[in-house]
Amino acid sequence: MTARARLITLVVAVALLGTVAFASVMHASQRAGERDTAQPGGPPVSAGAVSLTGSGRMVFRNMAWGPYRDDLVSVPVGDPGGARVAASVRCLRFYAAAGTGVCLRKEDGALQETYFASILDSGLRTLHDFPIAGIPTRTRVSPSGHMVAWTVFVGGDSYAGSNFSTRTSIVDTRTWELTPSLEDYTIIKDGRPYHSADVNFWGVTFSDDGHFYATLATKGQTYLIRGDVAARTVTTMRTNVECPSLSPDGTRLVFKKRVPGADPDEPWRLYALDLKTMAETPLAESRSVDDQVVWSDENTVMYGLAGDYGDDLWSVPADGTGAARRVAVAALNPAFIG
């Protein structure tokens, strides 16, 4: 190749590289301009103020890929699939009641990840951080906002099998008195004190500041328990109940139940339990739900199911009628404000 030909080839190559670089810069600039107006795989998202007070809003974890993934976002209750306002608070699990929020979050360190339970005020400012011992899985706030509970995996990462270990903690936000583990409570099973090294607790739902329901697992069986904070006791009520969620009027629980013949990796169906009659009613959701449902009103529950971008929010009537319907894509852990 002559010197002239080599020079022409070099000039063409430089021009081509310049064109590619310019196109890349323009594309990046366009994407940056879209940050505050569109979210890949979900409704439009824009940064703004999110509050845990007021009325008519729903706050949840945004699951759509993009700059706002895992941020807490707010939408109108009447339009859960609509445009989202994002706070600069990122959570792996979230819940709120009466102006108190709890954010189970991760911090990436140089050597390992660490996890915290952050108690938030109504403006999502951190009031107190508690180090937690494993992967966040469940969290709840009492109706008054005074009591907060959370569960983490300290061994394993799924409830589907038997090879896992959990730790459930409760804190009083008025005094910051922490119960590090419900395993410190006395267990009353079949009317007698019970002790076993394999005990696990998860899925607290508060009835008031002094009492709660949750799941106890031991010897391959799960139990619905009722807890008494002052007495530091939990008492078994019935078997095969996981992740209970108490209705706003305190009369019913919706929970996940293992059903015979189901896929071992997807063993659960949603049921409602009448606490007066103890009658169970299967809900009109035929898929396995591995979530602690949230009551959106007296007659409806919401829960997460796997979607294209993580999880989608679904709802179903709590009395066994109707049908399940998707209410928001790329969303998880809803809390209803006001």
TARA-V201736 format. One line per field, one symbol per residue. psi: psi as a letter, one per 40 degrees, with the letter a starting at -180 (. if undefined). A space follows every 50 residues. Layout:
BEGIN
psi = ???
END
This chain:
BEGIN
psi = hidddddddddddddddddddddddddddddddededihheaiihiiahh ieiaieihhihheiiaeeheihiiiidegdeaiihhifhhidiiiiifeh ihhhiihhiddiiiiihhhiadefihdhhhhieahidiiiiideedhhii hihehifiedaegihihhihihedefhhhdheeeihhhhfeiihhieehi iifihhdaeeiiiahhhifeiiihihihddefihhidiifhifihhidee eihhihhhiieihdegeiihiihhedefhihhifheihhgihihhdaeei iiiiihadfciihiiiieeeiaiiihehifiigihhh.
END
